[in-house]
Amino acid sequence: MLNLGKYGSRDILKLQIFDYTTKKPIMTFDYANTASQEMTSSRVYAMGAGARRIAWDGEKTAKLTMETQLFSMQHLAMLAGEEIRKGKQNIYKTEVITVQDNGTGTKQVTLSKPPVGTVNEVSVHPYINGISTDAAQTIASITGNVVELDASATVAVGDEVEVYYQFEAAEANTLSFTATGFPKYVYMIGDTSYTDEVTGEIVGAQIVYHKAKIDPNFTISMSATGDPSSLSLVFDLFPKKIEDVDTIIDMVIYED
């Protein structure tokens, strides 16, 4: 028999996230560092003779905040309100390369990837003292990943050049952040555990968030020093009719 007890919490909330409309699973999120659930409401009073006499409560709101230093494209897709697209994708790239002689007196550079597009979409610049200059070199032809320079090129064999180009990645995942894309509604199942103070037993706790929508505002910091970037995910929670009652959250304590 499971008796209610006095519980302590020192376990993360592990989320299953589903599309609210289609019920399709979106992701499992079991690696957040912290999770905090907040509920607020407004209260107004009728005053009489300088004292509070009657209180009215209303406008209850709830939110769930997850802090994580690990994130996925699915997290960002939820924030963007867009789908992840799979397939080929052109990738921008730059390389610093030494000019070579092709054996016939023609100057050329060999890229690590075959560039896409025409000679007008590849740009070769002298690279002097660690800086790319604006004296673009004329390209005669491109064969595979070899760029042959025109006879008018001013760089010499042995000089360094910086090449700007695009190559095609055969497999890529692409997510667009559009001006019209916003997060969709989801529902979430959260699993955690509590420890009973008296018995020392661990009980399972499952928290059902019937309807939620992630806040589209977010920041991802990128730095070569200091702590890893932390991503804050804030879900606004909404009520749903459950047995004719507007229910925001259901919590179940059970023997695991």
Secondary structure, 3 states (H helix, E strand, C coil): CCCCCCEECCCCCEEEEEECCCCCEEEEECCCCEEEEEEEEEEEEEEECCEEEEEEEEEEEEEEEEEECCCCHHHHHHHHCCCCEEEEEEEEEEEEEECEECCCCCEEEECCCCCCCCHHHCEEEEEECCEECCCCECEEEEECCEEEECCCCCCCCCCEEEEEEEEEEEEEEECCCCCCCCCCEEEEEEEEEEEECCCCCEEEEEEEEEEEEECCCCCCCCCCCCCCCCEEEEEEEECEEECCEEECEEEEEECC
